[in-house]
Structures are given as structure tokens and as C-alpha cells.
Amino acid sequence: MEYVLLSHVFKIQVTHLRKLILFFAGLVVVASSRAGPVAHRFTKGFLVSGNRFTLVLEKVSGSENPTNGSALYQYSVIRNGKSQTFEGIGGAISTCYSKAPLIESISTTKHPVAWLVLTGGLCGNTFSYQALVIAPELDVASGKGTFTQFSFETKYKPYLISYDDSIDIWYARQFWGRGGTSTSIFLPKLINLTFDDFGMHRKAGVVSAHLTELPNIEKSIGIEPYFPSLFVAGFQNTDPELMQYAMSCCYKHEESEKYQPFFRKTDQEYLNRLIDKVKDFRQLTSDYSWPQD
């Protein structure tokens, strides 16, 4: 008799437990639905001369957790309802951390010309964006229907300056030298984009051509004037004028120990010799340059 009673009580308790589980599960479902679905498709369009251009990004794989995992997106360009084809390699972009990509259209002073897409490029104890610029062919009459694209890594959101037929993209790139994250520096970088009816053309910009505006530009890309940042950026871009500017504005003998992760020696004599060598190298490449095949 006791066994039957205990069994009956146990069944009642199990029944109540199941009801409680279903009740709380329902609360979780309701809370999830109120939070909204995870976005898997992103679009951004612009209008030029009566023609509609739309960038479409669709998530094809990856984690739903915005602070962990990774994701892969396919992208396509639609012109007046018809897909454009690739000019070179393109069509997919990956991201570390699965948070939604940031997309904006970018313009010359005349009209929109391209899109800038920002995703996670470097994730861990430090973070950098992967930036992708996608430009459609604006000349509808050509019938080619292609687009061009390129990518770069940037610590912060890029700073854009627009002109009639071109755009300057300023950004900061993290550089470790022979040190770690705590001693890393941020290099000012410049890309010059020009646009015509057939698409986008890019080249590396000369940072030293903008020395008057450089302090304000550095603030706009999230960095401070710092000797190693400017000197290394000049060295990498064969820009001795920028290296000389770094010596004049920012070199501090009392901080020279902090420069050691980036140079074999940190005294002014050695650094000035480096500037002379970069000048010689630039002259050599100018004297012995041939057209590309």
C-alpha cells in the first residue's frame, strides 16, 4: 500500500515538474521572439542618373553569437534588377565575431560611387575591421555590367574625404614590430580612389603630401601623433619626407627606449641614416623603372 501511494505521489510530482519545464520553455520562446530574428540579409542601394544600384549581403554560414565564432557572407551587386558580374576575385567576405556587417554608400562630391563594408577582420585580445570597398560600373550603356572590389584592414572606421572624381580613404593599421599588443603602434595609411564611367581605380596615397592637415586627420582616424607611427609609416611607403617630419615633430630622446620594438637602434644619427637610405632607394627605383608587362 505504501509503495502504491509513493508511486502515485511521484507521478504527480513528475507531472508538475513537466508542466513547470514547459512553462519556462514558453517564456524563453516568447522572450526570443520579442528580441527579433537574427538578420541574415543586408542591402544598401543608391541611385545614379536614374539607375538603381543595390549591394546585397547574405549570410551563408557561421555562428549566431555576435561576440564569438565567425561567419561567411556572399555578396552581389544588382543594377536595375539585374546582377552584375565580377571584375577579378570577389563574391564573399568572412568575419570573425558574427555581429552584423556595417554597410554604407560612399560618394564623390557629385554622386554615390561605391559601398564600404566593415566586418570583423582581427579578433582576440585586440580588434581590427576588415574593410571591403565595392564599386559598380556606372556606365549602363556599356552593357558590361561588372564591378570591382578590394579590401584592407583598419583599426577604426576609416575617414573619407570626397572630391569631384575621387575619394581619399584615411585609416589606421595596427603594427606590432618586434613587440606585443601592449607596445603596438597605429600607422596612418592613405588610399586614393578615382572613379569614371568604367569603375574604380586605386593607388597608395602619399601621406607626406598632407602634412598640414595630418594632425586633424590623425584625430579623425583615432590615433595620436607618435614618432614610431609616423616614421614606420614613411619607411613602409618609401616616403622619406614623412620620416623626416616624424623626426622633426615627434622624436623625443627621453622616450627612445619605447622605440626599441621597431628599430635596431634609436639614436638620431642612426634614424637619419635610415632616411637617407630610403631617399637613395626611391631614387634608384625611379631611375630604373620599366612599364608593367
VOBA-472011 format. One line per 4 residues: for each residue x, y, z of C-alpha. Coordinates in Angstrom, 2 decimals. Example, Ala and Ser with C-alpha at 12.3 -4.5 7.8 and 13.67 -1.06 7.14 Angstrom:
REM residues 2
12.30 -4.50 7.80 ~ 13.67 -1.06 7.14
This chain:
REM residues 293
0.00 0.00 0.00 ~ 2.81 2.42 0.92 ~ 4.53 1.60 -2.36 ~ 1.37 2.43 -4.35
0.94 5.73 -2.50 ~ 4.60 6.69 -3.02 ~ 4.35 5.79 -6.68 ~ 1.21 7.91 -7.05
2.89 10.89 -5.33 ~ 5.95 10.51 -7.53 ~ 3.80 10.55 -10.69 ~ 2.08 13.74 -9.51
5.44 15.41 -8.82 ~ 6.77 14.41 -12.24 ~ 3.62 15.77 -13.87 ~ 4.00 19.10 -12.08
7.70 19.20 -12.98 ~ 6.92 18.68 -16.68 ~ 4.38 21.49 -16.56 ~ 6.95 23.80 -14.98
9.54 22.94 -17.63 ~ 7.04 23.63 -20.42 ~ 6.00 26.89 -18.74 ~ 9.58 28.23 -18.52
10.41 26.98 -22.01 ~ 7.44 29.00 -23.24 ~ 8.81 32.10 -21.50 ~ 12.17 31.61 -23.26
10.46 31.28 -26.67 ~ 8.39 34.41 -26.06 ~ 11.46 36.37 -24.94 ~ 13.39 35.20 -28.01
10.60 36.17 -30.38 ~ 10.33 39.59 -28.78 ~ 14.06 40.09 -29.24 ~ 13.54 39.73 -33.00
15.05 37.32 -35.54 ~ 18.77 37.27 -36.30 ~ 19.39 39.20 -39.52 ~ 20.91 37.17 -42.35
20.38 39.53 -45.30 ~ 21.56 43.12 -45.66 ~ 21.03 45.55 -48.53 ~ 22.16 49.06 -49.35
21.33 50.92 -52.56 ~ 21.88 54.22 -54.33 ~ 20.59 55.98 -57.43 ~ 22.82 57.45 -60.17
21.42 59.01 -63.38 ~ 18.13 57.17 -62.96 ~ 19.80 53.79 -62.46 ~ 19.39 51.84 -59.22
22.42 50.01 -57.78 ~ 21.97 47.69 -54.80 ~ 24.50 45.74 -52.76 ~ 23.13 42.52 -51.24
24.94 40.60 -48.47 ~ 23.59 37.21 -47.39 ~ 24.93 35.11 -44.55 ~ 25.65 31.56 -45.70
27.30 30.07 -42.61 ~ 28.54 30.86 -39.14 ~ 27.64 31.41 -35.51 ~ 24.61 33.39 -34.32
26.65 34.70 -31.35 ~ 27.81 38.29 -32.09 ~ 30.72 38.06 -29.63 ~ 32.08 34.66 -30.62
32.62 32.42 -33.63 ~ 32.76 33.59 -37.23 ~ 30.53 33.98 -40.27 ~ 30.70 33.96 -44.06
28.70 36.31 -46.28 ~ 28.14 36.17 -50.01 ~ 27.57 39.48 -51.75 ~ 26.19 40.52 -55.11
25.59 43.78 -56.96 ~ 22.22 44.40 -58.59 ~ 21.85 47.06 -61.30 ~ 18.29 47.87 -62.33
17.20 44.44 -61.11 ~ 19.98 42.52 -62.88 ~ 23.05 41.03 -61.21 ~ 26.45 42.38 -62.18
29.43 40.11 -62.67 ~ 32.85 40.14 -61.02 ~ 35.88 42.04 -62.25 ~ 38.58 39.83 -60.75
38.11 37.94 -57.48 ~ 35.05 38.71 -55.38 ~ 31.76 37.47 -54.09 ~ 32.42 36.50 -50.46
33.62 38.10 -47.25 ~ 34.28 36.41 -43.91 ~ 34.14 37.92 -40.45 ~ 35.46 36.95 -37.06
32.78 37.65 -34.48 ~ 29.39 37.17 -36.08 ~ 27.99 40.63 -35.47 ~ 26.21 42.21 -38.41
28.35 43.93 -41.05 ~ 28.29 47.72 -41.28 ~ 27.42 48.95 -44.79 ~ 27.39 52.50 -46.12
27.44 54.04 -49.57 ~ 30.35 56.38 -50.33 ~ 30.24 59.34 -52.68 ~ 32.35 61.83 -54.57
31.06 65.42 -54.40 ~ 28.96 64.55 -57.47 ~ 27.14 61.33 -56.61 ~ 27.43 57.89 -54.92
30.06 55.61 -56.45 ~ 30.64 52.61 -54.17 ~ 29.93 50.85 -50.89 ~ 32.11 50.44 -47.81
31.51 47.23 -45.82 ~ 33.07 46.73 -42.38 ~ 33.27 43.29 -40.74 ~ 35.48 41.71 -38.09
38.96 41.26 -39.52 ~ 41.12 40.63 -36.47 ~ 39.54 39.36 -33.26 ~ 41.11 38.33 -29.96
42.86 40.46 -27.34 ~ 42.72 43.24 -29.94 ~ 40.26 44.06 -32.72 ~ 40.51 45.46 -36.24
37.95 45.78 -39.00 ~ 38.17 44.18 -42.39 ~ 37.07 46.89 -44.83 ~ 35.73 45.99 -48.26
35.12 48.62 -50.96 ~ 32.83 47.53 -53.80 ~ 32.29 49.77 -56.84 ~ 29.83 49.00 -59.67
30.39 50.05 -63.25 ~ 28.17 53.14 -63.55 ~ 28.13 53.26 -67.36 ~ 24.89 51.39 -68.08
25.29 51.89 -71.86 ~ 28.47 49.78 -71.95 ~ 26.50 46.63 -71.24 ~ 29.47 45.01 -69.45
27.83 45.11 -66.05 ~ 30.93 44.44 -63.94 ~ 32.10 45.66 -60.55 ~ 35.47 45.93 -58.83
36.40 45.44 -55.19 ~ 39.37 45.48 -52.81 ~ 39.85 45.07 -49.06 ~ 42.15 46.34 -46.33
42.49 46.05 -42.55 ~ 41.81 49.08 -40.36 ~ 41.86 49.58 -36.60 ~ 38.99 52.06 -36.62
36.33 53.22 -39.02 ~ 38.06 54.94 -42.00 ~ 37.90 58.70 -42.56 ~ 36.84 59.69 -46.10
37.47 62.97 -47.93 ~ 35.50 63.42 -51.17 ~ 36.44 65.36 -54.30 ~ 34.80 65.75 -57.74
36.04 62.44 -59.18 ~ 37.97 60.86 -56.33 ~ 37.91 59.88 -52.67 ~ 40.76 59.74 -50.17
40.43 56.94 -47.62 ~ 42.44 57.54 -44.45 ~ 42.76 54.73 -41.93 ~ 44.96 53.37 -39.13
46.62 49.96 -39.27 ~ 47.94 48.25 -36.16 ~ 51.64 47.30 -36.29 ~ 53.47 45.17 -33.71
57.10 45.33 -34.88 ~ 59.08 43.02 -32.63 ~ 56.82 43.64 -29.63 ~ 53.39 42.64 -28.42
49.97 44.24 -28.32 ~ 50.85 46.50 -25.38 ~ 53.67 48.15 -27.35 ~ 51.99 48.09 -30.77
51.50 51.28 -32.77 ~ 48.98 52.56 -35.31 ~ 50.23 53.62 -38.73 ~ 48.43 56.34 -40.72
47.57 54.99 -44.17 ~ 46.08 56.60 -47.27 ~ 44.35 55.11 -50.32 ~ 43.36 57.32 -53.23
40.37 56.17 -55.29 ~ 39.41 57.68 -58.64 ~ 36.18 56.93 -60.47 ~ 34.96 57.10 -64.03
32.12 55.52 -66.01 ~ 34.02 52.23 -66.15 ~ 34.57 51.78 -62.43 ~ 37.09 52.37 -59.69
40.88 52.83 -59.80 ~ 43.06 52.87 -56.70 ~ 46.61 53.67 -55.68 ~ 48.50 54.25 -52.45
48.36 57.89 -51.42 ~ 51.38 59.92 -50.27 ~ 50.85 60.79 -46.61 ~ 53.56 63.48 -46.62
51.61 65.43 -49.26 ~ 49.12 66.25 -46.48 ~ 51.39 67.29 -43.59 ~ 49.45 70.50 -42.90
46.19 68.58 -42.36 ~ 47.81 65.46 -40.85 ~ 47.24 66.28 -37.13 ~ 43.49 66.69 -37.72
43.38 63.61 -39.95 ~ 45.08 61.53 -37.26 ~ 42.38 62.55 -34.78 ~ 39.72 61.59 -37.33
41.14 58.06 -37.65 ~ 41.51 57.62 -33.90 ~ 45.26 57.97 -33.37 ~ 47.66 60.49 -31.82
50.88 61.89 -33.35 ~ 53.63 59.50 -32.26 ~ 57.16 59.20 -33.59 ~ 57.32 55.43 -34.33
53.89 55.51 -36.03 ~ 54.86 58.24 -38.48 ~ 58.44 57.06 -39.05 ~ 57.47 53.42 -39.73
54.60 54.51 -41.99 ~ 57.08 56.58 -44.01 ~ 59.55 53.70 -44.17 ~ 56.91 51.23 -45.39
55.64 53.60 -48.08 ~ 59.09 54.80 -49.24 ~ 58.17 58.30 -48.06 ~ 61.34 59.92 -46.62
59.53 63.27 -46.22 ~ 57.15 61.65 -43.74 ~ 60.10 60.07 -41.91 ~ 61.79 63.47 -41.68
58.55 65.03 -40.46 ~ 58.38 62.37 -37.72 ~ 61.90 63.28 -36.60 ~ 61.08 66.99 -36.53
57.70 66.87 -34.81 ~ 57.72 63.88 -32.56 ~ 61.13 62.35 -31.75 ~ 61.88 62.50 -28.02
65.24 61.29 -26.75 ~ 63.83 60.61 -23.28 ~ 61.31 58.16 -24.82 ~ 63.79 56.39 -27.10
63.59 53.15 -25.08 ~ 59.92 52.88 -26.10 ~ 61.03 52.87 -29.76 ~ 63.13 49.72 -29.43
60.49 47.21 -30.69 ~ 60.64 48.94 -34.08 ~ 64.30 49.85 -34.72 ~ 67.70 48.22 -34.29
68.95 51.49 -32.83 ~ 67.02 54.51 -31.60 ~ 69.60 57.30 -31.68 ~ 69.02 60.22 -34.08
72.16 59.55 -36.12 ~ 71.06 56.01 -36.96 ~ 67.50 57.09 -37.78 ~ 68.72 59.89 -40.07
70.85 57.34 -41.92 ~ 67.70 55.29 -42.48 ~ 66.05 58.33 -44.04 ~ 69.00 58.78 -46.42
68.82 55.11 -47.43 ~ 65.11 55.40 -48.21 ~ 65.84 58.50 -50.33 ~ 68.50 56.54 -52.24
66.15 53.60 -52.73 ~ 63.37 55.82 -54.06 ~ 65.79 57.46 -56.49 ~ 67.06 54.05 -57.61
63.57 52.74 -58.32 ~ 62.78 55.95 -60.19 ~ 65.92 55.68 -62.36 ~ 65.35 52.00 -63.15
61.61 51.68 -63.60 ~ 60.06 49.91 -66.57 ~ 56.46 49.67 -67.79 ~ 54.48 46.74 -66.42
54.03 43.78 -68.78
